[in-house]
Amino acid sequence: MEVCNRNIGKINFKKKLVLGTMKLKNNFGSSKELAKFLIYAHQKGINQLHVSREYHSYPLLLKSLKLIKKKFKFIIKLAEPEDINMKFSLRKFKSKFKKYSNDLGKNNIQTIQWVDRYKLNNLKKYFIYKEEILSKIENVIKQYKKEKKIKFFYFFPYHITKNLLGIHPYIDGITCYRNINNYKYDSFAKKYKFKIIAIRILGGDKKFMKKINFKKLIMFNLKNNLISKVIIGANNKNQLDKILKVF
């Protein structure tokens, strides 16, 4: 019985793991090399990728995906607006999603991670702006879900967005930096009944982190029910194996 329970734990933890792709171009010189690594990751049970058209690795990743038969599901980082001085455009948002859909396949995008970089120092005005955008985007997200173009909608709490004016049931959660040294958005997520996609799970003060057991750093997010997905920055087989050996 003990072995069965342990195996169930392994399966559940692996389902939470998502391979980050931001730095893959730094480690792979060709699409064939990267394709081999992606196949290896898939064989190890990692079938979800976190991608962004802003990453230098994105064109290489697309070429690599065309070389393999393995199917991946994707969390897409969709930045709109991309600049702190620009306001949100629903037209651009929909256009960017369509490009992702064309690149990755219409049925392969599981989650939108929306990033709104617009910055406004006036707190009251910013809340009004943010609420208008959350209301404007609602019908689009509901339609995407209805048409099964996505399953989940998360947003990144940039600037002062850790507070909201209203309740928006179509939002499934937030994406944020979360590690053993930084979990400041937990209370916010609980307040709005959000799940969390955790990134930079090994981040924080390097001297402090070196004192912590590697397994403890990884499991800090994996074992927490508040966390739906954990994005891991494994850029080669050895790094991936090191993470998977934790459980």
Stockholm file with secondary structure:
# STOCKHOLM 1.0

chainA/1-247         MEVCNRNIGKINFKKKLVLGTMKLKNNFGSSKELAKFLIYAHQKGINQLHVSREYHSYPLLLKSLKLIKKKFKFIIKLAEPEDINMKFSLRKFKSKFKKYSNDLGKNNIQTIQWVDRYKLNNLKKYFIYKEEILSKIENVIKQYKKEKKIKFFYFFPYHITKNLLGIHPYIDGITCYRNINNYKYDSFAKKYKFKIIAIRILGGDKKFMKKINFKKLIMFNLKNNLISKVIIGANNKNQLDKILKVF
#=GR chainA/1-247 SS CHHHHHHHHHHHHHHHEEEECTTHHHHCSSHHHHHHHHHHHHHTTCCEEEEETTSTTHHHHHHHHTTCCCCCEEEEEEESSCSTTSCCCHHHHHHHHHHHHHHHCTTTEEEEEEECCCCCSCHHHHHHHHHHHHHHHHHHHHHHHHTTSCSEEEECCCTTTTSCSSCCTTCCEEEEECBTTBCTTHHHHHHTTCEEEEECTTCSCHHHHHTSCHHHHHHHHHTCTTEEEEEECCCSHHHHHHHHTTC
#=GC SS_cons         CHHHHHHHHHHHHHHHEEEECTTHHHHCSSHHHHHHHHHHHHHTTCCEEEEETTSTTHHHHHHHHTTCCCCCEEEEEEESSCSTTSCCCHHHHHHHHHHHHHHHCTTTEEEEEEECCCCCSCHHHHHHHHHHHHHHHHHHHHHHHHTTSCSEEEECCCTTTTSCSSCCTTCCEEEEECBTTBCTTHHHHHHTTCEEEEECTTCSCHHHHHTSCHHHHHHHHHTCTTEEEEEECCCSHHHHHHHHTTC
//
